[in-house]
Amino acid sequence: MLKAFNLAFYFKIIIYKAVMAFNINHLLRPNIEKIVNQKNNISKNEIKISLHKNENSLGSPLKKWYNRYPDDEQNNLKQAIAALKNVTTENVFLANGTNESIEILYKCFCAPEKDNVIICPPTYSQFENFADIYNIEVRKAVLLENFQLDLITLENLVDTHTKIIWLCSPNNPTGNSLNLNDIEFVLNNFNGLVVVDEAYINFSAQKSLTALLKEYDNLIILQTFSIAWGLAGLRLAIALSNPNTITILNKVKNTNTISTVSKETALKAFEEIGQVNDMIKLLVEMRIALADVFKQIPFIIKVHDSDANFILIEVDNASKLTDYLLSVQIAVKNVSHLPNCHNCIRITVGNEKENTDLVDALSNYLEMHY
């Protein structure tokens, strides 16, 4: 659990590492240990004739044969990702979208009707959705009004059955990055898993937490190639952590969740990192420009700072504005139901034409109603 702390000495405390060595095995559900300890009866040596997977040995109707199941090791894909992220292949878990990583963490570490997790709303909804599916208690440490962590509430919520603290930085739907010192404080003082979703990290001036993986064995970082890389259709994401945790995830995950097509397409995309960086730069520039326009519109009360590819705005009537935009075929996300997000709308940065059409629609709405 979080060790009791005195905020007066907070900035002194965070420079020290947790005195208790972290052991991932103490978090494992007992029924998962059997799976983790199972040995693979297939040798890792090169196989010339594959007769153990019941595939169609005659091929497929396509010019390129896809009759063989994907290699579950996917070493060449892991090597390419490890090079991009400046980690080792042993730090990389491949997932069919970030949701697969979230679900497998519940499978491995959270016993239904016994364990609990902590989320910090407003945050990514799937943290809570999968907890509901697996019948895991969810405790909520609502973010402060500035959308930073409420460390005191976090401390009070933790008990011996708290397995995971879920964080999102940059946060969805607020767009801000969490204070790095706060995240490190939680890592130092919680003897469970701290999972940080970095889906939008490419758009942030704040660096990824990947540099901390060597320091904190209880840190798991979730990232995706859906957004900055523009590969949402491939459903390729990763979890980054220490090798022991990655080994557990690999043994528990379903087989063949990363298709051969996804792997080949991703490897091709990784050759175009310059183009991706240009897209990220342009999206950030358009985000800044769009925010400046929003600040000039009278019915937009507040434009929140963003480190993501979206902007959270507070308006005088979120439902009315959302309905109007939908009537002109523009979809935005009304998040007014979330804590500290009254009358707030999340708007993704579009391409140049989409942004222009959005601003025109907002101007028309202003003329019609004010």
SVG drawing of the C-alpha trace seen along z (x, -y; Angstrom):
<svg xmlns="http://www.w3.org/2000/svg" viewBox="-30 -37 48 70">
<polyline fill="none" stroke="black" stroke-width="0.4" points="0.0,0.0 1.0,-3.6 3.2,-4.5 2.0,-7.3 3.7,-10.6 4.0,-14.1 3.4,-16.6 5.8,-19.0 8.6,-16.7 7.2,-15.6 9.9,-16.8 12.6,-15.3 10.9,-11.9 10.5,-11.5 14.3,-11.4 14.5,-8.1 13.6,-4.7 11.2,-2.3 13.0,-0.4 10.9,2.8 12.1,4.8 9.2,5.3 8.3,8.9 5.8,9.3 5.0,12.9 3.3,11.8 0.6,10.0 -0.2,13.0 -3.6,14.7 -3.0,18.3 -4.8,19.9 -2.6,17.8 0.6,19.3 -0.2,22.7 -0.2,21.0 2.9,19.0 4.8,22.2 3.7,24.3 6.6,25.3 6.3,25.1 6.9,28.5 7.9,27.0 11.6,26.4 12.7,22.8 15.1,24.2 14.3,23.6 11.5,25.8 11.6,26.9 8.4,28.8 5.5,27.5 3.0,30.2 1.9,29.2 -0.6,26.4 -3.2,28.1 -2.8,25.4 -3.8,25.9 -0.5,27.1 -1.7,26.5 -1.6,22.7 -4.3,20.0 -6.2,18.4 -4.1,15.3 -0.9,14.6 0.9,14.3 0.3,17.3 -1.4,16.6 -2.1,20.3 0.4,20.3 -0.4,18.9 1.6,15.8 4.8,16.5 3.8,15.7 7.3,14.6 7.2,11.8 10.9,11.2 11.6,9.0 8.6,6.8 9.7,6.6 13.3,5.7 12.0,2.8 9.8,1.5 12.5,1.8 14.8,-0.2 12.1,-2.9 11.4,-3.0 15.1,-2.7 14.3,0.4 15.2,4.1 12.9,6.7 12.5,8.3 10.7,5.1 8.1,5.3 4.7,7.0 2.7,6.9 -1.0,6.3 -4.0,6.2 -4.8,2.6 -4.3,1.1 -7.5,2.8 -5.9,6.2 -3.1,5.0 -5.7,3.7 -7.7,6.9 -4.7,9.2 -3.5,7.2 -6.9,7.8 -6.7,11.5 -3.3,11.9 -3.4,9.9 -6.9,9.1 -9.0,11.8 -12.8,11.2 -14.8,10.1 -11.5,9.9 -9.0,7.4 -9.5,3.7 -7.9,1.2 -7.8,-2.6 -8.6,-4.9 -8.3,-8.7 -11.3,-10.1 -11.8,-11.8 -9.7,-9.2 -9.8,-6.5 -13.2,-4.6 -11.8,-1.1 -9.9,-1.0 -13.3,-0.8 -15.2,1.1 -12.9,4.1 -13.0,4.0 -16.8,4.3 -16.5,7.2 -14.1,9.1 -16.0,8.1 -13.2,6.1 -13.9,3.3 -13.0,-0.1 -12.0,-2.9 -11.8,-6.5 -9.3,-9.2 -10.8,-12.0 -8.3,-14.4 -7.9,-17.8 -9.5,-20.8 -6.2,-21.3 -6.5,-17.6 -3.5,-16.5 -3.3,-13.6 -4.9,-13.8 -2.2,-12.0 -3.9,-12.2 -7.0,-10.5 -4.9,-7.9 -3.1,-7.1 -6.4,-6.7 -7.9,-4.4 -5.0,-1.8 -5.2,1.3 -3.7,4.8 -6.0,5.9 -5.2,3.0 -3.4,4.5 -3.2,1.7 -3.3,-2.0 -4.3,-3.2 -3.0,-6.5 -3.2,-8.2 -0.6,-10.8 -1.3,-12.8 -4.8,-12.2 -7.9,-11.4 -10.2,-13.4 -8.5,-16.4 -5.3,-16.4 -2.9,-17.4 0.2,-15.5 0.4,-14.4 3.1,-15.8 6.2,-13.5 7.1,-13.9 3.6,-12.8 3.9,-9.7 7.3,-8.8 5.9,-9.3 3.3,-6.7 5.8,-4.3 8.1,-4.7 5.3,-4.1 2.9,-1.6 3.8,2.1 1.5,2.9 1.4,2.2 1.4,-1.4 0.1,-1.4 0.5,-4.6 -1.3,-4.9 0.8,-7.0 -1.4,-6.8 -0.8,-10.5 2.8,-10.9 4.0,-11.7 2.1,-15.0 3.5,-16.0 6.6,-18.1 6.9,-15.8 9.1,-12.7 7.8,-9.2 8.4,-7.3 10.3,-4.6 13.6,-5.9 12.2,-4.9 11.7,-1.2 15.1,-0.2 14.4,-2.0 10.8,-0.8 9.8,2.9 6.2,2.0 5.9,-0.4 3.9,0.7 3.6,-1.7 0.9,-1.4 1.5,-2.8 -0.2,-2.5 0.5,-2.9 -3.1,-3.9 -2.8,-7.6 0.5,-9.4 1.5,-6.6 -2.0,-6.7 -2.3,-2.9 -5.6,-2.5 -6.8,0.1 -3.9,2.5 -4.8,2.7 -1.2,2.7 -0.2,1.6 2.4,2.4 3.0,2.7 6.5,1.9 7.8,3.2 10.5,5.3 11.2,8.7 9.6,10.7 6.3,9.0 6.5,9.2 7.1,13.0 3.9,13.4 1.8,11.4 3.2,13.4 2.3,16.7 -1.2,15.7 -2.2,13.8 -4.2,15.4 -2.2,16.8 -2.0,15.2 -3.5,11.8 -1.0,9.9 -1.7,10.9 0.9,11.4 -0.6,8.6 -0.4,6.2 3.2,7.2 4.3,6.7 2.4,3.4 3.8,2.1 7.4,2.9 6.9,1.1 5.5,-2.0 8.4,-2.0 10.6,-2.8 8.8,-6.2 9.5,-7.7 10.4,-11.0 6.9,-11.3 5.4,-10.4 7.4,-13.1 6.2,-15.6 2.6,-14.6 3.0,-14.9 4.6,-18.4 1.7,-19.5 -0.9,-18.2 0.6,-20.0 0.8,-23.2 -2.9,-22.8 -3.8,-22.1 -2.2,-25.3 -3.9,-27.3 -7.3,-25.7 -6.9,-26.5 -6.2,-30.2 -9.3,-30.3 -11.4,-28.7 -10.2,-31.4 -11.8,-34.1 -15.3,-32.5 -17.6,-34.1 -19.5,-30.9 -16.3,-29.0 -15.6,-29.7 -12.3,-27.9 -9.8,-26.2 -7.7,-23.6 -4.0,-23.2 -3.4,-20.0 -0.4,-17.7 -2.5,-15.4 -4.1,-15.5 -7.3,-16.8 -8.5,-19.8 -10.9,-20.0 -13.1,-23.1 -15.7,-24.3 -18.8,-25.9 -22.0,-27.4 -24.2,-24.6 -22.3,-21.4 -25.4,-19.4 -26.9,-22.1 -23.6,-22.7 -22.9,-19.0 -26.4,-18.5 -26.0,-21.4 -22.6,-20.1 -24.0,-16.7 -26.9,-18.2 -24.2,-19.5 -22.5,-16.2 -19.6,-17.0 -19.1,-14.6 -17.4,-15.7 -17.4,-14.2 -19.5,-15.6 -17.8,-14.6 -20.0,-16.7 -20.9,-13.6 -17.3,-13.2 -15.9,-14.7 -14.7,-18.3 -15.8,-18.4 -19.2,-20.2 -20.2,-21.5 -17.0,-20.2 -16.5,-18.9 -13.4,-17.0 -12.5,-17.9 -10.0,-16.0 -7.7,-18.0 -8.7,-17.2 -7.1,-17.8 -7.0,-21.3 -10.4,-21.1 -12.1,-19.5 -10.7,-22.1 -11.9,-24.9 -15.4,-23.3 -15.5,-23.0 -14.6,-26.7 -17.2,-27.7 -19.9,-25.7 -19.0,-27.3 -19.3,-30.7 -22.7,-29.8 -23.8,-28.6 -22.6,-31.9 -24.7,-33.9 -27.8,-31.7 -27.8,-31.7 -26.1,-34.9"/>
</svg>
